[in-house]
Amino acid sequence: MIEILGRDTSLNVQIVMWAVAELGLVHKRHDLGGAFGGTDTSEYLAMNPNGLVPVMKDGDLTMFESAAIVRYLSHKYADQTFYPRDPKKRAEIDMWAEWNKTTFAPLLLSEFFYPLVRYDPAILDHAALDEAASKMATLATMLDDRLGEGPFIAGEDFTYADIIVGTVLYRYYELEFLRTSTPNIDRYYERLMSREAYKTHVMVSYEPLRWKPDE
Ligand SMILES: N[C@@H](CCC(=O)N[C@@H](CS)C(=O)NCC(=O)O)C(=O)O
């Protein structure tokens, strides 16, 4: 039984939950982090010294970092299609997974998700939002070009890289900002939304995270 520690509203918990569900693994998730707390205890910090979610336990392995967890689970439990063992094949999709984690998702979260959801709307900087929208457009166009080559990041097949790349798209499309035209990402997102595991584990309302005056 795989255990996942982390609240279901966390993007990085969602990455792991979607993977576990796609792979059909028996699992249990525990609410921790955010309003649930529990991530600052010595017991938790011994599992993840960052005090962040998720943590994943599989037998005697305990690990943090959502994308590393997805790679581990895929390597252990998935077939060649979902997690190519061929170094070149995997490198070609892994760079997009890495790019999403280090470039696309951080821009979306820091410049849109936090200002539009987590912070007091009174301090919203519209000029900064416009500037960020132009940077976001450049990145979205790169992903759009890639997805012009096939229905998924790897081409024909759905892989672990789609999980690492695709999770943040729920927020990308739900947040209210001026998105550039990306017909290939639009179609990709439709494909992801048709997957039960995506609907259940990724399309989770982030309203509980919205800034409230008394916070
Ligand atoms: N790079 C880490 C980032 C983990 C992270 O930032 N987690 C956030 C939620 S998405 C967190 O723990 N926030 C504080 C909390 O929920 O208590 C990963 O991908 O797992």
PDBQT file of the ligand as one rigid body, heavy atoms in Angstrom, charges set to zero:
ROOT
HETATM    1  N1  LIG A 301       9.318  20.804  -5.275  1.00  0.00    +0.000 N 
HETATM    2  C1  LIG A 301       8.367  20.303  -4.320  1.00  0.00    +0.000 C 
HETATM    3  C2  LIG A 301       7.486  21.465  -3.898  1.00  0.00    +0.000 C 
HETATM    4  C3  LIG A 301       6.552  21.099  -2.767  1.00  0.00    +0.000 C 
HETATM    5  C4  LIG A 301       5.638  22.270  -2.401  1.00  0.00    +0.000 C 
HETATM    6  O1  LIG A 301       5.936  23.443  -2.702  1.00  0.00    +0.000 OA
HETATM    7  N2  LIG A 301       4.524  21.953  -1.759  1.00  0.00    +0.000 N 
HETATM    8  C5  LIG A 301       3.579  22.977  -1.345  1.00  0.00    +0.000 C 
HETATM    9  C6  LIG A 301       2.164  22.631  -1.832  1.00  0.00    +0.000 C 
HETATM   10  S1  LIG A 301       2.067  22.502  -3.597  1.00  0.00    +0.000 SA
HETATM   11  C7  LIG A 301       3.511  23.007   0.187  1.00  0.00    +0.000 C 
HETATM   12  O2  LIG A 301       3.892  22.070   0.844  1.00  0.00    +0.000 OA
HETATM   13  N3  LIG A 301       2.990  24.104   0.743  1.00  0.00    +0.000 N 
HETATM   14  C8  LIG A 301       2.857  24.247   2.160  1.00  0.00    +0.000 C 
HETATM   15  C9  LIG A 301       1.762  23.406   2.737  1.00  0.00    +0.000 C 
HETATM   16  O3  LIG A 301       0.918  22.848   2.028  1.00  0.00    +0.000 OA
HETATM   17  O4  LIG A 301       1.729  23.318   3.996  1.00  0.00    +0.000 OA
HETATM   18  C10 LIG A 301       7.549  19.167  -4.949  1.00  0.00    +0.000 C 
HETATM   19  O5  LIG A 301       7.376  19.186  -6.180  1.00  0.00    +0.000 OA
HETATM   20  O6  LIG A 301       7.114  18.250  -4.243  1.00  0.00    +0.000 OA
ENDROOT
TORSDOF 0
